[in-house]
Amino acid sequence: MRRRDTLPFVLALCTAPLAAQGQQGGKLYRIAWISGTSIAPSPHWTEFVGGMRELGWIEGQNFTVENLLYEGRSERLPSVAAEAVQRKVDLIIGAGTPPTTAAKNATTTIPILFYFVGDPVGAGFVASLARPGGNITGLGGLGPGVHAKMLEVLKEAVPKATRIAMLINPTFPLHAVYGADAESAAPSLKVTLRPVELRSPEEIDGAFAMIARDKVDALLILGQPFLFGQGARVAKLAMEQRLPAMIAFVEVVRNGLLMSYGSNVIDDLRRLPYYVDRILKGAKPADLPVEQPTRFYLTINLKTAKTIGLTVPPSLLQRADQVIE
């Protein structure tokens, strides 16, 4: 089904009178926000709009947001990014690495702002974190060791685990880095990682069928944008196999997966308005350093642990930032 004609939409948080008022009082700035799932309504949107309001920006009065969706299908991204450029927006926001890559390929003049990107330098978005050097800047960069730590925590939760499946997308360049990071920790933890490919939402059922045949003890899921919208489905399949699973996204743990360890996208959304404010007021992305996460969160779904028959070590529960019961 073709969705190109239905992708762009202005978030329904503004009214025509408000927009007219903004146009009468000054320029109405237009932002294209490329994401896999709708950003509104959501806690992410609430944080962003609240932060913008604190800086004097009122949605519908002096700025609007057009949320362009690619729904986790990477083949749609070039046309979605081209749509943003054709609309002559003042700023493009990329929710993660794939949307930012598409935006980068589509324009060298419109400012691009990214968030929740694992490796901005390795992805080619910026020359360095301190000096981006082009029309792109934002928030991201997990640094080395995060996925090794995820595997270590998963092993601590399941001490007897020796075979751990790893959901990985070979077409996602960042996963080569993530996978190597996890692999580096496997020997000392006395586990064998079993890579299982997952490239799109359509492959989720097949990937879990392969995991079931491989008879693994646990599951490490490398993050990719479409998993935000597929969290409940992934969590359900993991629970059906009574599989202790780890991911970087806390949202998926709230949907029923066992654990997450990583930065919180909410932190990025709280900081994003600072960049939007600076850019819309004339600052160049090249002069705005990329900010990295300063905190990583461990979340454990204790209800899921009970459902799959897992006793989480008390020491791990004590270190958790959030325990869902």
Stockholm file with secondary structure:
# STOCKHOLM 1.0

chainA/1-325         MRRRDTLPFVLALCTAPLAAQGQQGGKLYRIAWISGTSIAPSPHWTEFVGGMRELGWIEGQNFTVENLLYEGRSERLPSVAAEAVQRKVDLIIGAGTPPTTAAKNATTTIPILFYFVGDPVGAGFVASLARPGGNITGLGGLGPGVHAKMLEVLKEAVPKATRIAMLINPTFPLHAVYGADAESAAPSLKVTLRPVELRSPEEIDGAFAMIARDKVDALLILGQPFLFGQGARVAKLAMEQRLPAMIAFVEVVRNGLLMSYGSNVIDDLRRLPYYVDRILKGAKPADLPVEQPTRFYLTINLKTAKTIGLTVPPSLLQRADQVIE
#=GR chainA/1-325 SS CCCGGGSCCBCTTCCHHHHHHHHHHSCCEEEEEEESSCCSSSHHHHHHHHHHHHTTCCBTTTEEEEEEECTTCGGGHHHHHHHHHHTTCSEEEEESHHHHHHHHHHCSSSCEEEEEESCTTTTTSCSCSSCCCSSEEEEECCCTTHHHHHHHHHHHHSTTCCEEEEEECTTSHHHHHHHHHHHHHHHHHTCEEEEEECCSGGGHHHHHHHHHHHTCSEEEECCCTHHHHTHHHHHHHHHHTTCCEEESCHHHHHTTCSEEEECCHHHHHHHHHHHHHHHHTTCCGGGSCCBCCCCCEEEEEHHHHHHTTCCCCHHHHHHCSEEEC
#=GC SS_cons         CCCGGGSCCBCTTCCHHHHHHHHHHSCCEEEEEEESSCCSSSHHHHHHHHHHHHTTCCBTTTEEEEEEECTTCGGGHHHHHHHHHHTTCSEEEEESHHHHHHHHHHCSSSCEEEEEESCTTTTTSCSCSSCCCSSEEEEECCCTTHHHHHHHHHHHHSTTCCEEEEEECTTSHHHHHHHHHHHHHHHHHTCEEEEEECCSGGGHHHHHHHHHHHTCSEEEECCCTHHHHTHHHHHHHHHHTTCCEEESCHHHHHTTCSEEEECCHHHHHHHHHHHHHHHHTTCCGGGSCCBCCCCCEEEEEHHHHHHTTCCCCHHHHHHCSEEEC
//
